[in-house]
């Protein structure tokens, strides 16, 4: 699949990144309390991709580490100026980045394929009707990766592509 590079960054513009959406392995909604707090909302969005598909192009992200609800360590990367959470990594997934796709310049074409940590979902949030649903953290991400088919807008002058990333 051809490179599908798009840009993103924090709210104040101090940290910018480039990501190849064609390399995305999955996209889902997480309802754990950590993601609710981190996003200041009912859930967080997570896009898993190889670290080779992600590059900071401007500025430098600050780091913060914590233990997730799953018990695994998580290293969060955020803008030191405005505090926007951009992505995180974990030793439990070496070589992978968990991008917060709401920080993309244009996230409008993305479609999550599942919900995790539904045990802590806010009652007023509906689960994705055709999505995969997990009460807590899935033992592995294989089913979420197998189901994901990114809806990637065609680059200007392109043929649309589409793709089967993660299949």
Number of C-alpha atoms within 10 A of each C-alpha: 10 10 13 18 14 17 18 22 26 23 16 12 13 15 23 23 20 18 24 18 23 24 24 24 24 26 27 23 23 24 27 25 19 16 20 18 13 15 16 10 12 20 25 22 19 21 20 23 24 17 16 12 18 22 13 15 14 13 14 15 22 15 14 12 13 12 12 15 14 11 8 11 15 17 16 19 20 21 22 16 14 13 14 20 24 25 20 20 20 18 11 10 12 10 12 19 21 23 24 21 21 20 19 19 14 13 13 12 9 17 16 21 21 22 26 22 21 20 12 16 20 15 10 7 11 9 16 14 9 8 15 16 19 16 14 17 16 14 7 8 12 13 12 22 19 14 20 23 22 23 18 18 17 12 13 7 6 8 9 12 16 16 17 17 19 18 11
